[in-house]
Structures are given as structure tokens and as C-alpha cells.
Amino acid sequence: MESVSEVIQTVLMAAAVGLLGTLIARRRQHLKLIVRVIDRNDMELVQFLDQLVARGDLVPAPVT
């Protein structure tokens, strides 16, 4: 009987850890959508556009 209860306990703990991981991943994705984190590729694009503006090849749009 002890081995059965240990198996059940292990399965429930694994399910709880899996659920926790899923909830964390969903929360992280939600926060990324809200904050719109700039990743490495976006940062390279921003730097390239800043260089174009600094050289005068690109003029920023006026704020309306």
C-alpha cells in the first residue's frame, strides 16, 4: 500500500509542477505582449534606423 501511495503522490507532484510551469509560461507570454520587450533582432533594427536618421537618410515622422 505504501508504494501505491508514493506513486500517487509522485504523479500528483509531477502534475502540480507541470501546471506551475504552464502557468508561468502563460504569465510570461502575457507580460511580453503587454510590455513588448525588445529582443536582440529588434534592437539591431532600432540601431540601424537610428544610424539612418543620424546620417539624414531617414527623417522621423512628425508627432501629431
HTML snippet that shows the backbone in 3Dmol.js (N, CA, C, O; Angstrom):
<script src="https://3Dmol.org/build/3Dmol-min.js"></script>
<div id="view" style="width:600px;height:400px;position:relative"></div>
<script>
const pdb = `
ATOM      1  N   MET A   1       0.814  -1.199   0.000  1.00  0.00           N
ATOM      2  CA  MET A   1       0.000   0.000   0.000  1.00  0.00           C
ATOM      3  C   MET A   1       0.855   1.260   0.000  1.00  0.00           C
ATOM      4  O   MET A   1       0.480   2.265  -0.604  1.00  0.00           O
ATOM      5  N   GLU A   2       1.987   1.215   0.665  1.00  0.00           N
ATOM      6  CA  GLU A   2       2.836   2.394   0.716  1.00  0.00           C
ATOM      7  C   GLU A   2       3.369   2.750  -0.663  1.00  0.00           C
ATOM      8  O   GLU A   2       3.487   3.928  -1.001  1.00  0.00           O
ATOM      9  N   SER A   3       3.691   1.743  -1.455  1.00  0.00           N
ATOM     10  CA  SER A   3       4.225   2.030  -2.788  1.00  0.00           C
ATOM     11  C   SER A   3       3.161   2.663  -3.679  1.00  0.00           C
ATOM     12  O   SER A   3       3.478   3.517  -4.507  1.00  0.00           O
ATOM     13  N   VAL A   4       1.918   2.261  -3.521  1.00  0.00           N
ATOM     14  CA  VAL A   4       0.832   2.852  -4.305  1.00  0.00           C
ATOM     15  C   VAL A   4       0.654   4.317  -3.926  1.00  0.00           C
ATOM     16  O   VAL A   4       0.499   5.169  -4.801  1.00  0.00           O
ATOM     17  N   SER A   5       0.676   4.611  -2.655  1.00  0.00           N
ATOM     18  CA  SER A   5       0.509   6.000  -2.229  1.00  0.00           C
ATOM     19  C   SER A   5       1.710   6.848  -2.651  1.00  0.00           C
ATOM     20  O   SER A   5       1.550   8.034  -2.941  1.00  0.00           O
ATOM     21  N   GLU A   6       2.903   6.264  -2.691  1.00  0.00           N
ATOM     22  CA  GLU A   6       4.077   7.006  -3.171  1.00  0.00           C
ATOM     23  C   GLU A   6       3.961   7.305  -4.657  1.00  0.00           C
ATOM     24  O   GLU A   6       4.330   8.387  -5.113  1.00  0.00           O
ATOM     25  N   VAL A   7       3.449   6.346  -5.401  1.00  0.00           N
ATOM     26  CA  VAL A   7       3.254   6.554  -6.845  1.00  0.00           C
ATOM     27  C   VAL A   7       2.221   7.641  -7.077  1.00  0.00           C
ATOM     28  O   VAL A   7       2.417   8.527  -7.910  1.00  0.00           O
ATOM     29  N   ILE A   8       1.132   7.575  -6.349  1.00  0.00           N
ATOM     30  CA  ILE A   8       0.087   8.600  -6.488  1.00  0.00           C
ATOM     31  C   ILE A   8       0.638   9.970  -6.108  1.00  0.00           C
ATOM     32  O   ILE A   8       0.375  10.963  -6.787  1.00  0.00           O
ATOM     33  N   GLN A   9       1.398  10.017  -5.026  1.00  0.00           N
ATOM     34  CA  GLN A   9       1.986  11.285  -4.597  1.00  0.00           C
ATOM     35  C   GLN A   9       2.948  11.823  -5.651  1.00  0.00           C
ATOM     36  O   GLN A   9       2.955  13.024  -5.921  1.00  0.00           O
ATOM     37  N   THR A  10       3.754  10.958  -6.246  1.00  0.00           N
ATOM     38  CA  THR A  10       4.701  11.371  -7.283  1.00  0.00           C
ATOM     39  C   THR A  10       3.972  11.890  -8.516  1.00  0.00           C
ATOM     40  O   THR A  10       4.368  12.900  -9.098  1.00  0.00           O
ATOM     41  N   VAL A  11       2.915  11.204  -8.910  1.00  0.00           N
ATOM     42  CA  VAL A  11       2.134  11.638 -10.075  1.00  0.00           C
ATOM     43  C   VAL A  11       1.486  12.986  -9.809  1.00  0.00           C
ATOM     44  O   VAL A  11       1.489  13.854 -10.682  1.00  0.00           O
ATOM     45  N   LEU A  12       0.935  13.176  -8.632  1.00  0.00           N
ATOM     46  CA  LEU A  12       0.308  14.454  -8.304  1.00  0.00           C
ATOM     47  C   LEU A  12       1.332  15.587  -8.238  1.00  0.00           C
ATOM     48  O   LEU A  12       1.057  16.702  -8.681  1.00  0.00           O
ATOM     49  N   MET A  13       2.499  15.304  -7.692  1.00  0.00           N
ATOM     50  CA  MET A  13       3.553  16.328  -7.637  1.00  0.00           C
ATOM     51  C   MET A  13       4.024  16.695  -9.046  1.00  0.00           C
ATOM     52  O   MET A  13       4.254  17.869  -9.335  1.00  0.00           O
ATOM     53  N   ALA A  14       4.167  15.706  -9.917  1.00  0.00           N
ATOM     54  CA  ALA A  14       4.574  15.973 -11.299  1.00  0.00           C
ATOM     55  C   ALA A  14       3.512  16.816 -12.013  1.00  0.00           C
ATOM     56  O   ALA A  14       3.843  17.728 -12.772  1.00  0.00           O
ATOM     57  N   ALA A  15       2.247  16.508 -11.767  1.00  0.00           N
ATOM     58  CA  ALA A  15       1.167  17.288 -12.368  1.00  0.00           C
ATOM     59  C   ALA A  15       1.180  18.720 -11.848  1.00  0.00           C
ATOM     60  O   ALA A  15       0.958  19.664 -12.607  1.00  0.00           O
ATOM     61  N   ALA A  16       1.439  18.879 -10.552  1.00  0.00           N
ATOM     62  CA  ALA A  16       1.486  20.218  -9.969  1.00  0.00           C
ATOM     63  C   ALA A  16       2.646  21.026 -10.544  1.00  0.00           C
ATOM     64  O   ALA A  16       2.494  22.211 -10.843  1.00  0.00           O
ATOM     65  N   VAL A  17       3.794  20.392 -10.697  1.00  0.00           N
ATOM     66  CA  VAL A  17       4.954  21.091 -11.269  1.00  0.00           C
ATOM     67  C   VAL A  17       4.687  21.449 -12.725  1.00  0.00           C
ATOM     68  O   VAL A  17       5.040  22.540 -13.171  1.00  0.00           O
ATOM     69  N   GLY A  18       4.070  20.544 -13.462  1.00  0.00           N
ATOM     70  CA  GLY A  18       3.716  20.828 -14.858  1.00  0.00           C
ATOM     71  C   GLY A  18       2.737  21.976 -14.977  1.00  0.00           C
ATOM     72  O   GLY A  18       2.885  22.841 -15.840  1.00  0.00           O
ATOM     73  N   LEU A  19       1.741  21.984 -14.115  1.00  0.00           N
ATOM     74  CA  LEU A  19       0.759  23.071 -14.107  1.00  0.00           C
ATOM     75  C   LEU A  19       1.420  24.399 -13.763  1.00  0.00           C
ATOM     76  O   LEU A  19       1.134  25.422 -14.386  1.00  0.00           O
ATOM     77  N   LEU A  20       2.297  24.378 -12.777  1.00  0.00           N
ATOM     78  CA  LEU A  20       3.004  25.597 -12.390  1.00  0.00           C
ATOM     79  C   LEU A  20       3.847  26.125 -13.551  1.00  0.00           C
ATOM     80  O   LEU A  20       3.869  27.328 -13.812  1.00  0.00           O
ATOM     81  N   GLY A  21       4.540  25.220 -14.244  1.00  0.00           N
ATOM     82  CA  GLY A  21       5.337  25.630 -15.406  1.00  0.00           C
ATOM     83  C   GLY A  21       4.475  26.235 -16.501  1.00  0.00           C
ATOM     84  O   GLY A  21       4.850  27.235 -17.113  1.00  0.00           O
ATOM     85  N   THR A  22       3.327  25.635 -16.746  1.00  0.00           N
ATOM     86  CA  THR A  22       2.410  26.156 -17.759  1.00  0.00           C
ATOM     87  C   THR A  22       1.884  27.533 -17.375  1.00  0.00           C
ATOM     88  O   THR A  22       1.817  28.429 -18.216  1.00  0.00           O
ATOM     89  N   LEU A  23       1.513  27.707 -16.120  1.00  0.00           N
ATOM     90  CA  LEU A  23       1.010  29.000 -15.660  1.00  0.00           C
ATOM     91  C   LEU A  23       2.085  30.083 -15.756  1.00  0.00           C
ATOM     92  O   LEU A  23       1.800  31.217 -16.140  1.00  0.00           O
ATOM     93  N   ILE A  24       3.315  29.729 -15.406  1.00  0.00           N
ATOM     94  CA  ILE A  24       4.411  30.700 -15.500  1.00  0.00           C
ATOM     95  C   ILE A  24       4.655  31.082 -16.959  1.00  0.00           C
ATOM     96  O   ILE A  24       4.861  32.256 -17.265  1.00  0.00           O
ATOM     97  N   ALA A  25       4.633  30.106 -17.854  1.00  0.00           N
ATOM     98  CA  ALA A  25       4.849  30.388 -19.276  1.00  0.00           C
ATOM     99  C   ALA A  25       3.747  31.292 -19.825  1.00  0.00           C
ATOM    100  O   ALA A  25       4.024  32.214 -20.594  1.00  0.00           O
ATOM    101  N   ARG A  26       2.509  31.034 -19.437  1.00  0.00           N
ATOM    102  CA  ARG A  26       1.402  31.883 -19.901  1.00  0.00           C
ATOM    103  C   ARG A  26       1.534  33.308 -19.372  1.00  0.00           C
ATOM    104  O   ARG A  26       1.323  34.271 -20.109  1.00  0.00           O
ATOM    105  N   ARG A  27       1.883  33.441 -18.095  1.00  0.00           N
ATOM    106  CA  ARG A  27       2.035  34.769 -17.495  1.00  0.00           C
ATOM    107  C   ARG A  27       3.182  35.521 -18.169  1.00  0.00           C
ATOM    108  O   ARG A  27       3.080  36.720 -18.429  1.00  0.00           O
ATOM    109  N   ARG A  28       4.268  34.812 -18.447  1.00  0.00           N
ATOM    110  CA  ARG A  28       5.423  35.433 -19.097  1.00  0.00           C
ATOM    111  C   ARG A  28       5.050  35.925 -20.496  1.00  0.00           C
ATOM    112  O   ARG A  28       5.401  37.040 -20.879  1.00  0.00           O
ATOM    113  N   GLN A  29       4.337  35.090 -21.256  1.00  0.00           N
ATOM    114  CA  GLN A  29       3.907  35.482 -22.595  1.00  0.00           C
ATOM    115  C   GLN A  29       2.967  36.682 -22.531  1.00  0.00           C
ATOM    116  O   GLN A  29       3.062  37.594 -23.352  1.00  0.00           O
ATOM    117  N   HIS A  30       2.069  36.678 -21.565  1.00  0.00           N
ATOM    118  CA  HIS A  30       1.134  37.796 -21.403  1.00  0.00           C
ATOM    119  C   HIS A  30       1.893  39.091 -21.093  1.00  0.00           C
ATOM    120  O   HIS A  30       1.586  40.141 -21.659  1.00  0.00           O
ATOM    121  N   LEU A  31       2.867  39.017 -20.209  1.00  0.00           N
ATOM    122  CA  LEU A  31       3.651  40.204 -19.869  1.00  0.00           C
ATOM    123  C   LEU A  31       4.473  40.685 -21.062  1.00  0.00           C
ATOM    124  O   LEU A  31       4.641  41.889 -21.255  1.00  0.00           O
ATOM    125  N   LYS A  32       4.982  39.751 -21.860  1.00  0.00           N
ATOM    126  CA  LYS A  32       5.736  40.153 -23.049  1.00  0.00           C
ATOM    127  C   LYS A  32       4.832  40.915 -24.024  1.00  0.00           C
ATOM    128  O   LYS A  32       5.265  41.884 -24.648  1.00  0.00           O
ATOM    129  N   LEU A  33       3.583  40.479 -24.150  1.00  0.00           N
ATOM    130  CA  LEU A  33       2.654  41.185 -25.030  1.00  0.00           C
ATOM    131  C   LEU A  33       2.341  42.577 -24.499  1.00  0.00           C
ATOM    132  O   LEU A  33       2.208  43.525 -25.272  1.00  0.00           O
ATOM    133  N   ILE A  34       2.223  42.699 -23.183  1.00  0.00           N
ATOM    134  CA  ILE A  34       1.891  43.986 -22.592  1.00  0.00           C
ATOM    135  C   ILE A  34       3.075  44.943 -22.684  1.00  0.00           C
ATOM    136  O   ILE A  34       2.923  46.090 -23.105  1.00  0.00           O
ATOM    137  N   VAL A  35       4.237  44.475 -22.295  1.00  0.00           N
ATOM    138  CA  VAL A  35       5.408  45.342 -22.209  1.00  0.00           C
ATOM    139  C   VAL A  35       6.090  45.490 -23.562  1.00  0.00           C
ATOM    140  O   VAL A  35       6.785  46.475 -23.811  1.00  0.00           O
ATOM    141  N   ARG A  36       5.888  44.500 -24.436  1.00  0.00           N
ATOM    142  CA  ARG A  36       6.531  44.476 -25.755  1.00  0.00           C
ATOM    143  C   ARG A  36       8.042  44.602 -25.626  1.00  0.00           C
ATOM    144  O   ARG A  36       8.649  45.585 -26.052  1.00  0.00           O
ATOM    145  N   VAL A  37       8.613  43.595 -25.037  1.00  0.00           N
ATOM    146  CA  VAL A  37      10.051  43.561 -24.798  1.00  0.00           C
ATOM    147  C   VAL A  37      10.786  43.521 -26.130  1.00  0.00           C
ATOM    148  O   VAL A  37      10.425  42.761 -27.029  1.00  0.00           O
ATOM    149  N   ILE A  38      11.824  44.349 -26.246  1.00  0.00           N
ATOM    150  CA  ILE A  38      12.628  44.384 -27.461  1.00  0.00           C
ATOM    151  C   ILE A  38      13.693  43.309 -27.350  1.00  0.00           C
ATOM    152  O   ILE A  38      14.491  43.314 -26.414  1.00  0.00           O
ATOM    153  N   ASP A  39      13.708  42.380 -28.313  1.00  0.00           N
ATOM    154  CA  ASP A  39      14.730  41.349 -28.289  1.00  0.00           C
ATOM    155  C   ASP A  39      15.927  41.784 -29.132  1.00  0.00           C
ATOM    156  O   ASP A  39      15.951  42.904 -29.641  1.00  0.00           O
ATOM    157  N   ARG A  40      16.911  40.913 -29.281  1.00  0.00           N
ATOM    158  CA  ARG A  40      18.156  41.252 -29.961  1.00  0.00           C
ATOM    159  C   ARG A  40      17.921  41.686 -31.414  1.00  0.00           C
ATOM    160  O   ARG A  40      18.524  42.656 -31.872  1.00  0.00           O
ATOM    161  N   ASN A  41      17.050  40.977 -32.141  1.00  0.00           N
ATOM    162  CA  ASN A  41      16.786  41.334 -33.534  1.00  0.00           C
ATOM    163  C   ASN A  41      16.141  42.717 -33.637  1.00  0.00           C
ATOM    164  O   ASN A  41      16.492  43.509 -34.511  1.00  0.00           O
ATOM    165  N   ASP A  42      15.205  42.997 -32.748  1.00  0.00           N
ATOM    166  CA  ASP A  42      14.556  44.305 -32.750  1.00  0.00           C
ATOM    167  C   ASP A  42      15.560  45.403 -32.411  1.00  0.00           C
ATOM    168  O   ASP A  42      15.516  46.488 -32.992  1.00  0.00           O
ATOM    169  N   MET A  43      16.465  45.125 -31.471  1.00  0.00           N
ATOM    170  CA  MET A  43      17.456  46.113 -31.069  1.00  0.00           C
ATOM    171  C   MET A  43      18.391  46.441 -32.236  1.00  0.00           C
ATOM    172  O   MET A  43      18.764  47.599 -32.428  1.00  0.00           O
ATOM    173  N   GLU A  44      18.767  45.423 -33.012  1.00  0.00           N
ATOM    174  CA  GLU A  44      19.619  45.666 -34.179  1.00  0.00           C
ATOM    175  C   GLU A  44      18.893  46.545 -35.197  1.00  0.00           C
ATOM    176  O   GLU A  44      19.497  47.437 -35.792  1.00  0.00           O
ATOM    177  N   LEU A  45      17.611  46.297 -35.396  1.00  0.00           N
ATOM    178  CA  LEU A  45      16.821  47.103 -36.324  1.00  0.00           C
ATOM    179  C   LEU A  45      16.715  48.544 -35.838  1.00  0.00           C
ATOM    180  O   LEU A  45      16.826  49.475 -36.635  1.00  0.00           O
ATOM    181  N   VAL A  46      16.504  48.732 -34.549  1.00  0.00           N
ATOM    182  CA  VAL A  46      16.412  50.082 -33.980  1.00  0.00           C
ATOM    183  C   VAL A  46      17.739  50.822 -34.158  1.00  0.00           C
ATOM    184  O   VAL A  46      17.750  52.001 -34.512  1.00  0.00           O
ATOM    185  N   GLN A  47      18.848  50.138 -33.916  1.00  0.00           N
ATOM    186  CA  GLN A  47      20.157  50.774 -34.095  1.00  0.00           C
ATOM    187  C   GLN A  47      20.384  51.155 -35.551  1.00  0.00           C
ATOM    188  O   GLN A  47      20.914  52.230 -35.833  1.00  0.00           O
ATOM    189  N   PHE A  48      19.983  50.277 -36.488  1.00  0.00           N
ATOM    190  CA  PHE A  48      20.123  50.579 -37.915  1.00  0.00           C
ATOM    191  C   PHE A  48      19.291  51.800 -38.294  1.00  0.00           C
ATOM    192  O   PHE A  48      19.768  52.676 -39.016  1.00  0.00           O
ATOM    193  N   LEU A  49      18.058  51.863 -37.812  1.00  0.00           N
ATOM    194  CA  LEU A  49      17.202  53.005 -38.122  1.00  0.00           C
ATOM    195  C   LEU A  49      17.757  54.288 -37.499  1.00  0.00           C
ATOM    196  O   LEU A  49      17.678  55.356 -38.107  1.00  0.00           O
ATOM    197  N   ASP A  50      18.313  54.189 -36.298  1.00  0.00           N
ATOM    198  CA  ASP A  50      18.940  55.356 -35.668  1.00  0.00           C
ATOM    199  C   ASP A  50      20.119  55.855 -36.494  1.00  0.00           C
ATOM    200  O   ASP A  50      20.328  57.063 -36.601  1.00  0.00           O
ATOM    201  N   GLN A  51      20.890  54.947 -37.077  1.00  0.00           N
ATOM    202  CA  GLN A  51      22.013  55.341 -37.934  1.00  0.00           C
ATOM    203  C   GLN A  51      21.513  56.052 -39.184  1.00  0.00           C
ATOM    204  O   GLN A  51      22.108  57.038 -39.620  1.00  0.00           O
ATOM    205  N   LEU A  52      20.417  55.552 -39.764  1.00  0.00           N
ATOM    206  CA  LEU A  52      19.846  56.215 -40.945  1.00  0.00           C
ATOM    207  C   LEU A  52      19.377  57.626 -40.603  1.00  0.00           C
ATOM    208  O   LEU A  52      19.560  58.549 -41.397  1.00  0.00           O
ATOM    209  N   VAL A  53      18.787  57.796 -39.452  1.00  0.00           N
ATOM    210  CA  VAL A  53      18.330  59.119 -39.024  1.00  0.00           C
ATOM    211  C   VAL A  53      19.528  60.025 -38.777  1.00  0.00           C
ATOM    212  O   VAL A  53      19.508  61.198 -39.150  1.00  0.00           O
ATOM    213  N   ALA A  54      20.567  59.489 -38.152  1.00  0.00           N
ATOM    214  CA  ALA A  54      21.752  60.304 -37.859  1.00  0.00           C
ATOM    215  C   ALA A  54      22.434  60.760 -39.136  1.00  0.00           C
ATOM    216  O   ALA A  54      22.945  61.878 -39.185  1.00  0.00           O
ATOM    217  N   ARG A  55      22.458  59.932 -40.169  1.00  0.00           N
ATOM    218  CA  ARG A  55      23.059  60.310 -41.453  1.00  0.00           C
ATOM    219  C   ARG A  55      22.155  61.235 -42.275  1.00  0.00           C
ATOM    220  O   ARG A  55      22.618  61.882 -43.215  1.00  0.00           O
ATOM    221  N   GLY A  56      20.898  61.295 -41.930  1.00  0.00           N
ATOM    222  CA  GLY A  56      19.955  62.138 -42.659  1.00  0.00           C
ATOM    223  C   GLY A  56      19.274  61.408 -43.794  1.00  0.00           C
ATOM    224  O   GLY A  56      18.537  62.022 -44.565  1.00  0.00           O
ATOM    225  N   ASP A  57      19.503  60.108 -43.917  1.00  0.00           N
ATOM    226  CA  ASP A  57      18.864  59.311 -44.976  1.00  0.00           C
ATOM    227  C   ASP A  57      17.390  59.052 -44.670  1.00  0.00           C
ATOM    228  O   ASP A  57      16.604  58.740 -45.565  1.00  0.00           O
ATOM    229  N   LEU A  58      17.035  59.183 -43.421  1.00  0.00           N
ATOM    230  CA  LEU A  58      15.670  58.910 -42.998  1.00  0.00           C
ATOM    231  C   LEU A  58      15.233  60.022 -42.057  1.00  0.00           C
ATOM    232  O   LEU A  58      15.964  60.402 -41.142  1.00  0.00           O
ATOM    233  N   VAL A  59      14.038  60.536 -42.291  1.00  0.00           N
ATOM    234  CA  VAL A  59      13.531  61.619 -41.458  1.00  0.00           C
ATOM    235  C   VAL A  59      12.398  61.046 -40.596  1.00  0.00           C
ATOM    236  O   VAL A  59      11.461  60.461 -41.138  1.00  0.00           O
ATOM    237  N   PRO A  60      12.463  61.199 -39.282  1.00  0.00           N
ATOM    238  CA  PRO A  60      11.389  60.684 -38.439  1.00  0.00           C
ATOM    239  C   PRO A  60      10.065  61.375 -38.762  1.00  0.00           C
ATOM    240  O   PRO A  60      10.033  62.553 -39.119  1.00  0.00           O
ATOM    241  N   ALA A  61       9.000  60.638 -38.634  1.00  0.00           N
ATOM    242  CA  ALA A  61       7.679  61.183 -38.902  1.00  0.00           C
ATOM    243  C   ALA A  61       7.310  62.172 -37.796  1.00  0.00           C
ATOM    244  O   ALA A  61       7.621  61.942 -36.627  1.00  0.00           O
ATOM    245  N   PRO A  62       6.648  63.271 -38.161  1.00  0.00           N
ATOM    246  CA  PRO A  62       6.254  64.247 -37.129  1.00  0.00           C
ATOM    247  C   PRO A  62       5.198  63.653 -36.219  1.00  0.00           C
ATOM    248  O   PRO A  62       4.346  62.877 -36.651  1.00  0.00           O
ATOM    249  N   VAL A  63       5.268  64.027 -34.956  1.00  0.00           N
ATOM    250  CA  VAL A  63       4.296  63.557 -33.983  1.00  0.00           C
ATOM    251  C   VAL A  63       3.042  64.416 -34.105  1.00  0.00           C
ATOM    252  O   VAL A  63       3.104  65.645 -34.059  1.00  0.00           O
ATOM    253  N   THR A  64       1.905  63.743 -34.261  1.00  0.00           N
ATOM    254  CA  THR A  64       0.654  64.500 -34.395  1.00  0.00           C
ATOM    255  C   THR A  64      -0.242  64.295 -33.215  1.00  0.00           C
ATOM    256  O   THR A  64      -1.335  64.858 -33.164  1.00  0.00           O
TER     257      THR A  64
END
`;
const viewer = $3Dmol.createViewer("view");
viewer.addModel(pdb, "pdb");
viewer.setStyle({}, {cartoon: {color: "spectrum"}});
viewer.zoomTo();
viewer.render();
</script>
